[in-house]
């Protein structure tokens, strides 16, 4: 596939990285063009310029990928856990070897500063290595039947061909969270990356190919028509598992499609994370945690603090420290030295952030810092701080997905817990306090699948991650992540 309309401002190294990355579909162990050799453009969000094209799959291409997964399922399920663990370990080694290439892919298609790209690749490798270990620890049970005297045998088996739909904000690590447990469990997969960030998934597929994964086990389909390609596969009944990370509205539609075939579904959906700072909190720890949490990936993460509740007695000092830290960020292209804040992913996301800030100010919030796009090419929005954001502002109801910090004052523990739980979402909550009893009390009262206590990160390969309410179903990571791709079978044996 040729590259046209390339952004000429990147270095020769970046061009070589993209030129050497596959841009076709990966189906049944082969790199193949889309039907009619159709392609779609991939752009750099920091320049708004097209830098390559990738294969644009049709529904027929998607069907070929699922057929390949179905055909390979029985043989792959029969492989030993040690074999599957070995494949995952080799994939991890290849990804470490190709680290510099892959972080540049993330810088180009996702706008990530190089340090953040490196952190994402390392996070994904953590999940791959974790599930390489979990592959050989599949739990079962054997015991005497207490009633009949026979035997009761419980075994775990692969759930079957799985459809994995991954997002643009963390395109590599989110794919690793799904691919690694699926492979460890013995499931074949069809992976559909977001159209904004397809290249890193194609590089991921190449690593599996080099690692010796059997043909048809891993299939990657890139497309500009996600619903048109994936809905027929979900409704077909040939897949047995759907795993999706993305917005709640899209997740709801996918669940409706999956219900027709009673398809097992895991959903990691939207968030509206409260970040609660009590009057006895260590402010330096709270500010450092907020910066890591809020500004990572330019705020485009479902775990980012969305409502920052600060006790009234310390909110002025907290705001002063926050503004100084927000002013220190260097915005620019991910490739550029010193840059630690990249662009938003596209024009639609930039417009959404602008609209939400305008809505909050229009309803009475005070604009303390920022509040406008950066005057340069690319989808950049200035770091923004708002004060006294009213309950009716959209920022209080939906995640902003941008570098915007809305401050809200509170007086009592009961009050702030009620406000924190006043949302349809429940992915992550954050609590900062030096009072042990309060820490436990509030952590248990918050309606969230994950709680960060005096820290701004909660996602680790060895820990279960997932939401409650409209933030999702199921868990990723830990042994729970492996169970999502397995069925439990009971065998009653009469002696």
C-alpha positions as CSV (number, residue, x, y, z in Angstrom):
1,X,0.0,0.0,0.0
2,X,1.4,3.4,-0.9
3,X,1.5,6.4,1.3
4,X,0.1,9.6,-0.1
5,X,-0.4,13.2,1.3
6,X,2.2,12.5,4.0
7,X,2.9,15.2,6.6
8,X,6.4,16.2,5.6
9,X,7.3,17.9,8.9
10,X,8.1,14.6,10.7
11,X,11.6,13.3,10.7
12,X,12.9,10.6,8.4
13,X,12.8,8.2,11.4
14,X,9.1,8.7,11.9
15,X,8.4,8.2,8.2
16,X,10.4,5.0,8.3
17,X,8.4,3.7,11.3
18,X,5.1,4.3,9.5
19,X,6.4,2.9,6.2
20,X,7.5,-0.3,7.9
21,X,4.2,-0.8,9.8
22,X,1.6,-3.0,8.1
23,X,-1.4,-1.1,6.8
24,X,-3.5,-4.0,5.5
25,X,-6.0,-6.3,7.3
26,X,-4.6,-9.2,9.3
27,X,-6.9,-12.2,8.7
28,X,-6.1,-15.9,9.1
29,X,-2.4,-15.2,9.5
30,X,-2.1,-13.2,6.3
31,X,-1.9,-9.4,5.5
32,X,-4.6,-8.8,3.0
33,X,-6.1,-5.6,1.4
34,X,-9.7,-4.6,2.1
35,X,-12.3,-5.5,-0.5
36,X,-11.8,-3.3,-3.5
37,X,-8.5,-2.1,-2.0
38,X,-10.4,0.6,-0.1
39,X,-8.5,2.7,2.4
40,X,-9.1,5.6,4.8
41,X,-6.9,8.4,6.0
42,X,-5.0,8.5,9.3
43,X,-4.2,12.1,10.5
44,X,-1.9,13.6,13.0
45,X,-4.0,15.4,15.6
46,X,-1.2,17.9,16.3
47,X,-1.1,19.1,12.7
48,X,-4.5,18.0,11.3
49,X,-2.5,16.5,8.3
50,X,-2.9,13.1,6.8
51,X,0.2,11.0,7.1
52,X,-0.9,7.6,5.8
53,X,-3.8,5.4,4.8
54,X,-4.9,2.0,6.1
55,X,-7.2,-0.7,4.8
56,X,-10.9,0.2,5.1
57,X,-12.7,-3.1,5.8
58,X,-16.1,-3.9,4.5
59,X,-18.7,-6.1,6.2
60,X,-17.5,-8.9,4.0
61,X,-14.0,-8.4,5.3
62,X,-15.3,-8.6,8.8
63,X,-17.1,-11.8,8.0
64,X,-13.9,-13.3,6.7
65,X,-12.1,-12.4,9.9
66,X,-14.8,-14.0,12.1
67,X,-14.8,-17.1,9.9
68,X,-11.1,-17.4,10.4
69,X,-11.5,-17.1,14.2
70,X,-14.3,-19.7,14.3
71,X,-12.2,-22.1,12.1
72,X,-9.2,-21.8,14.4
73,X,-11.1,-22.0,17.7
74,X,-11.2,-25.7,18.4
75,X,-7.5,-26.3,17.7
76,X,-6.4,-23.3,19.7
77,X,-8.6,-24.3,22.6
78,X,-6.9,-27.7,22.6
79,X,-3.4,-26.1,23.0
80,X,-1.8,-26.3,26.4
81,X,-1.8,-23.3,28.7
82,X,2.0,-23.4,28.6
83,X,1.9,-23.0,24.9
84,X,-0.3,-20.0,25.1
85,X,1.8,-18.5,27.9
86,X,4.8,-18.9,25.7
87,X,3.2,-17.0,22.8
88,X,2.4,-14.1,25.2
89,X,5.9,-14.0,26.6
90,X,7.4,-13.9,23.1
91,X,4.9,-11.1,22.2
92,X,6.1,-9.1,25.2
93,X,9.8,-9.6,24.2
94,X,9.0,-8.4,20.6
95,X,7.2,-5.3,21.9
96,X,10.1,-4.4,24.2
97,X,12.4,-4.7,21.2
98,X,10.2,-2.5,19.1
99,X,9.5,0.0,21.9
100,X,11.0,3.1,20.1
101,X,9.1,2.4,16.9
102,X,5.8,1.9,18.7
103,X,5.9,5.0,20.9
104,X,6.4,7.0,17.7
105,X,3.4,5.4,16.2
106,X,1.4,6.6,19.3
107,X,2.9,10.1,19.0
108,X,1.8,10.4,15.4
109,X,-1.7,8.9,15.4
110,X,-2.7,9.7,19.0
111,X,-0.7,12.8,19.6
112,X,1.0,11.4,22.7
113,X,4.2,12.8,24.1
114,X,6.9,10.2,23.8
115,X,7.1,9.6,27.6
116,X,3.4,8.9,27.7
117,X,3.6,6.6,24.8
118,X,6.4,4.7,26.5
119,X,4.3,4.4,29.6
120,X,1.4,3.1,27.7
121,X,3.4,0.4,25.9
122,X,5.0,-0.7,29.2
123,X,1.5,-0.9,30.8
124,X,0.3,-3.1,28.0
125,X,3.3,-5.3,28.3
126,X,2.5,-5.7,32.0
127,X,-0.9,-7.1,31.2
128,X,0.6,-9.4,28.6
129,X,3.1,-10.8,31.0
130,X,0.6,-11.0,33.8
131,X,-1.8,-13.2,31.7
132,X,1.1,-15.3,30.5
133,X,1.4,-16.3,34.2
134,X,-2.4,-16.6,34.7
135,X,-2.7,-18.9,31.7
136,X,-1.3,-21.8,33.6
137,X,-3.3,-21.1,36.8
138,X,-6.8,-21.8,35.5
139,X,-8.8,-22.9,38.5
140,X,-11.1,-25.9,38.8
141,X,-12.4,-28.3,41.4
142,X,-12.8,-32.0,42.2
143,X,-14.7,-33.3,45.2
144,X,-17.1,-35.9,46.4
145,X,-20.7,-35.3,45.9
146,X,-22.0,-34.9,49.5
147,X,-25.4,-36.3,48.5
148,X,-24.9,-39.2,46.0
149,X,-21.4,-40.1,46.8
150,X,-20.3,-39.6,43.2
151,X,-17.8,-37.0,42.1
152,X,-18.3,-33.3,41.3
153,X,-15.8,-31.9,38.7
154,X,-15.7,-28.2,37.9
155,X,-13.6,-27.1,34.9
156,X,-12.9,-23.8,33.1
157,X,-13.0,-23.8,29.3
158,X,-12.5,-21.1,26.7
159,X,-15.7,-19.2,26.0
160,X,-14.9,-19.2,22.3
161,X,-14.4,-16.7,19.4
162,X,-14.4,-13.2,20.8
163,X,-14.9,-9.7,19.3
164,X,-12.7,-7.0,20.9
165,X,-13.5,-3.3,20.2
166,X,-10.8,-0.9,21.4
167,X,-10.8,2.9,21.9
168,X,-8.5,5.7,20.5
169,X,-7.4,7.1,23.9
170,X,-5.2,4.2,24.9
171,X,-5.2,2.1,21.8
172,X,-2.4,-0.2,22.7
173,X,-2.9,-0.8,26.5
174,X,-6.6,-1.2,26.1
175,X,-6.1,-3.8,23.4
176,X,-3.5,-5.6,25.6
177,X,-6.1,-5.8,28.4
178,X,-8.4,-7.7,26.2
179,X,-6.1,-9.6,23.9
180,X,-3.8,-11.0,26.6
181,X,-6.6,-12.7,28.7
182,X,-8.4,-13.9,25.6
183,X,-5.3,-15.7,24.3
184,X,-4.4,-17.0,27.8
185,X,-7.9,-18.5,28.0
186,X,-7.6,-20.2,24.6
187,X,-10.0,-17.9,22.7
188,X,-9.6,-16.7,19.1
189,X,-10.3,-13.0,18.5
190,X,-11.4,-10.4,16.0
191,X,-10.0,-7.0,17.0
192,X,-11.5,-3.7,15.7
193,X,-9.4,-0.6,16.6
194,X,-10.7,2.9,16.5
195,X,-10.4,4.5,13.1
196,X,-8.3,7.4,14.7
197,X,-5.6,5.0,15.9
198,X,-5.3,1.8,13.8
199,X,-1.5,1.6,13.3
200,X,-0.6,0.5,16.8
201,X,-3.0,-2.4,16.6
202,X,-1.5,-3.5,13.3
203,X,2.0,-3.4,14.9
204,X,0.5,-5.4,17.7
205,X,-0.8,-8.0,15.3
206,X,2.6,-8.2,13.6
207,X,4.1,-9.0,17.0
208,X,1.7,-11.9,17.5
209,X,2.5,-13.2,14.0
210,X,6.3,-13.1,14.7
211,X,5.7,-14.8,18.1
212,X,4.1,-17.8,16.3
213,X,0.5,-17.4,17.1
214,X,-1.5,-20.0,15.0
215,X,-3.2,-18.6,11.9
216,X,-6.7,-17.3,12.5
217,X,-6.2,-16.9,16.3
218,X,-5.6,-13.1,16.1
219,X,-7.4,-11.2,13.4
220,X,-7.3,-7.3,13.1
221,X,-9.9,-5.4,11.1
222,X,-9.4,-1.7,10.5
223,X,-12.5,0.2,9.2
224,X,-14.0,3.7,9.0
225,X,-17.5,2.0,9.4
226,X,-17.4,0.4,12.8
227,X,-21.1,-0.2,13.1
228,X,-21.5,-1.5,9.6
229,X,-18.7,-4.0,9.9
230,X,-19.2,-5.1,13.6
231,X,-22.9,-5.3,14.0
232,X,-23.4,-8.2,11.6
233,X,-20.6,-10.1,13.5
234,X,-22.2,-9.5,16.9
235,X,-25.6,-10.5,15.7
236,X,-24.3,-13.6,13.8
237,X,-24.2,-15.9,16.8
238,X,-20.8,-17.2,15.7
239,X,-18.9,-15.2,18.3
240,X,-19.5,-16.0,22.0
241,X,-17.9,-13.0,23.6
242,X,-17.9,-9.2,23.1
243,X,-15.5,-6.9,25.0
244,X,-15.7,-3.2,24.4
245,X,-14.1,0.0,25.8
246,X,-15.7,3.3,24.9
247,X,-18.6,5.6,25.5
248,X,-21.7,4.5,27.4
249,X,-24.1,5.4,24.5
250,X,-22.1,3.1,22.1
251,X,-21.9,0.4,24.8
252,X,-25.6,0.4,25.3
253,X,-26.1,-0.1,21.5
254,X,-23.7,-2.9,21.5
255,X,-25.4,-4.6,24.4
256,X,-28.7,-4.4,22.6
257,X,-27.0,-6.1,19.6
258,X,-25.4,-8.7,21.8
259,X,-28.6,-9.5,23.6
260,X,-30.1,-11.1,20.4
261,X,-27.6,-14.0,20.7
262,X,-27.2,-13.8,24.5
263,X,-23.6,-12.9,23.9
264,X,-21.4,-12.6,26.9
265,X,-20.4,-9.0,27.2
266,X,-17.7,-7.0,29.1
267,X,-18.1,-3.3,29.0
268,X,-15.7,-0.6,30.2
269,X,-17.7,2.6,29.6
270,X,-17.7,6.2,30.6
271,X,-16.9,7.8,33.9
272,X,-17.6,10.9,36.0
273,X,-14.9,10.5,38.6
274,X,-15.1,12.5,41.8
275,X,-11.8,13.7,43.3
276,X,-12.4,14.5,47.0
277,X,-9.8,16.5,49.0
278,X,-10.6,16.8,52.7
279,X,-9.3,19.5,54.9
280,X,-6.7,17.2,56.5
281,X,-5.3,16.0,53.2
282,X,-1.6,16.3,52.2
283,X,-2.1,19.0,49.6
284,X,1.2,18.2,47.8
285,X,0.2,14.6,47.4
286,X,-3.3,15.6,46.2
287,X,-2.0,18.1,43.6
288,X,0.7,15.7,42.3
289,X,-2.0,13.0,42.0
290,X,-4.4,15.3,40.3
291,X,-1.8,16.4,37.7
292,X,-1.0,12.7,36.9
293,X,-4.6,11.8,36.8
294,X,-6.2,14.8,35.1
295,X,-3.6,15.8,32.5
296,X,-2.4,12.4,31.4
297,X,-3.3,12.0,27.7
298,X,-4.6,15.6,27.8
299,X,-7.4,14.5,30.1
300,X,-8.7,12.0,27.6
301,X,-9.2,9.1,29.9
302,X,-12.3,7.6,31.6
303,X,-10.5,7.5,34.9
304,X,-9.6,11.2,34.9
305,X,-10.9,13.4,37.7
306,X,-14.0,15.1,36.4
307,X,-15.4,16.8,39.5
308,X,-12.8,18.1,41.9
309,X,-14.4,18.5,45.4
310,X,-12.2,20.5,47.8
311,X,-13.1,21.4,51.4
312,X,-14.0,25.1,51.7
313,X,-11.2,25.8,54.2
314,X,-8.4,24.8,51.8
315,X,-9.9,25.5,48.4
316,X,-8.2,28.9,47.9
317,X,-4.7,27.4,48.6
318,X,-5.6,24.3,46.5
319,X,-6.6,26.5,43.6
320,X,-3.5,28.6,43.8
321,X,-1.2,25.5,43.6
322,X,-3.3,24.0,40.9
323,X,-3.1,27.1,38.7
324,X,0.7,27.2,39.0
325,X,1.0,23.6,38.0
326,X,-1.4,23.9,35.1
327,X,0.6,26.9,33.8
328,X,3.7,24.8,33.7
329,X,2.6,22.4,30.9
330,X,4.3,22.6,27.5
331,X,1.9,21.9,24.7
332,X,3.0,20.7,21.3
333,X,3.6,17.8,19.1
334,X,4.4,14.5,20.8
335,X,7.7,14.2,18.9
336,X,9.0,17.6,20.2
337,X,11.4,17.7,23.1
338,X,10.0,19.0,26.3
339,X,6.4,18.6,25.3
340,X,4.2,17.0,28.1
341,X,0.7,17.9,26.9
342,X,-0.4,16.8,23.5
343,X,-3.5,17.7,21.4
344,X,-7.0,16.4,21.7
345,X,-7.8,13.6,19.3
346,X,-9.9,15.4,16.7
347,X,-12.0,18.5,15.9
348,X,-15.1,16.9,17.4
349,X,-13.5,16.4,20.7
350,X,-12.1,19.9,20.7
351,X,-15.5,21.3,20.0
352,X,-17.0,19.2,22.8
353,X,-14.5,20.5,25.4
354,X,-15.1,24.1,24.2
355,X,-18.9,23.7,24.5
356,X,-18.7,22.2,28.0
357,X,-16.5,25.0,29.4
358,X,-18.8,27.6,27.8
359,X,-21.8,25.9,29.3
360,X,-20.3,25.9,32.8
361,X,-19.3,29.6,32.6
362,X,-22.7,30.5,31.2
363,X,-24.3,28.9,34.2
364,X,-22.2,30.7,36.7
365,X,-18.8,29.0,37.0
366,X,-15.8,31.3,37.3
367,X,-13.1,30.9,34.7
368,X,-9.7,31.0,36.5
369,X,-7.3,29.9,33.8
370,X,-7.4,29.0,30.1
371,X,-10.8,28.4,28.6
372,X,-9.9,28.6,24.9
373,X,-8.1,26.7,22.2
374,X,-4.4,27.2,21.6
375,X,-3.7,29.6,18.7
376,X,-1.9,27.1,16.4
377,X,-2.6,24.2,14.1
378,X,-3.8,21.0,15.6
379,X,-6.5,20.2,18.1
380,X,-5.0,21.9,21.2
381,X,-7.0,23.3,24.2
382,X,-5.3,25.3,26.9
383,X,-5.1,23.9,30.4
384,X,-8.2,25.2,32.1
385,X,-9.3,25.8,35.7
386,X,-12.9,26.6,36.7
387,X,-14.2,27.5,40.2
388,X,-17.7,27.0,41.7
389,X,-19.1,24.9,38.9
390,X,-22.9,24.6,39.4
391,X,-24.7,21.3,39.8
392,X,-26.6,21.9,36.6
393,X,-23.5,22.4,34.4
394,X,-22.9,19.6,31.9
395,X,-19.4,19.3,33.4
396,X,-21.1,17.9,36.5
397,X,-23.1,15.3,34.5
398,X,-20.7,14.1,31.8
399,X,-16.9,13.6,31.5
400,X,-15.2,16.4,29.8
401,X,-12.3,14.4,28.2
402,X,-10.0,17.3,28.1
403,X,-7.5,19.3,30.2
404,X,-10.2,21.0,32.3
405,X,-10.2,21.0,36.1
406,X,-13.6,22.0,37.6
407,X,-13.3,23.0,41.3
408,X,-16.4,22.5,43.6
409,X,-16.4,23.5,47.3
410,X,-17.9,21.3,50.0
411,X,-18.4,21.5,53.8
412,X,-19.2,18.0,55.2
413,X,-18.4,14.4,54.6
414,X,-22.0,13.5,54.2
415,X,-22.5,16.3,51.7
416,X,-19.6,15.4,49.5
417,X,-20.3,11.7,49.4
418,X,-23.9,12.4,48.3
419,X,-22.6,14.8,45.6
420,X,-20.0,12.3,44.4
421,X,-22.6,9.5,44.1
422,X,-25.1,11.8,42.3
423,X,-24.2,10.4,38.8
424,X,-25.2,7.6,36.5
425,X,-21.6,6.6,36.4
426,X,-19.4,4.7,38.8
427,X,-16.0,3.8,37.4
428,X,-13.4,5.5,39.7
429,X,-13.5,7.7,42.7
430,X,-10.5,9.4,44.5
431,X,-10.2,10.3,48.2
432,X,-7.5,12.3,49.9
433,X,-7.4,12.4,53.7
434,X,-5.0,11.5,56.5
435,X,-7.8,10.2,58.7
436,X,-7.8,6.4,58.5
437,X,-11.4,5.9,59.7
438,X,-12.7,8.5,57.3
439,X,-10.7,6.9,54.5
440,X,-12.3,3.5,55.0
441,X,-15.7,5.0,55.6
442,X,-15.8,7.2,52.5
443,X,-14.2,4.5,50.3
444,X,-16.9,2.0,51.2
445,X,-19.7,4.6,50.7
446,X,-18.6,5.7,47.2
447,X,-20.5,4.0,44.4
448,X,-17.6,3.1,42.2
449,X,-15.8,0.0,41.0
450,X,-12.4,1.4,41.9
451,X,-11.2,3.8,44.6
452,X,-7.9,5.7,44.6
453,X,-7.1,6.4,48.3
454,X,-4.4,9.1,48.5
455,X,-3.3,8.3,44.9
456,X,-4.4,9.2,41.4
457,X,-4.0,5.9,39.6
458,X,-5.9,2.6,40.1
459,X,-5.2,0.5,37.0
460,X,-2.7,-2.4,37.4
461,X,-2.5,-5.8,35.6
462,X,-2.8,-7.7,38.9
463,X,-5.9,-5.8,40.1
464,X,-9.5,-6.1,38.8
465,X,-10.7,-3.0,37.0
466,X,-14.2,-2.1,36.0
467,X,-17.2,0.0,36.8
468,X,-20.7,-0.1,38.3
469,X,-23.9,1.6,37.2
470,X,-23.5,3.0,33.6
471,X,-19.7,2.6,33.8
472,X,-19.8,-1.0,32.6
473,X,-20.0,-4.7,33.2
474,X,-17.2,-7.2,34.1
475,X,-13.6,-6.7,35.1
476,X,-10.2,-6.5,33.3
477,X,-6.9,-7.5,35.0
478,X,-6.3,-9.9,37.8
479,X,-7.7,-13.4,37.6
480,X,-11.1,-11.9,37.0
481,X,-9.9,-10.7,33.6
482,X,-9.1,-14.3,32.7
483,X,-12.5,-15.5,33.9
484,X,-14.3,-13.1,31.5
485,X,-13.0,-15.3,28.6
486,X,-13.9,-18.6,30.2
487,X,-17.0,-20.7,30.8
488,X,-17.5,-22.8,34.0
489,X,-18.6,-26.4,33.3
490,X,-19.8,-28.8,35.9
491,X,-19.4,-32.5,35.4
492,X,-21.4,-34.9,37.6
493,X,-19.8,-38.3,37.8
494,X,-21.5,-41.3,39.2
495,X,-19.0,-43.8,40.6
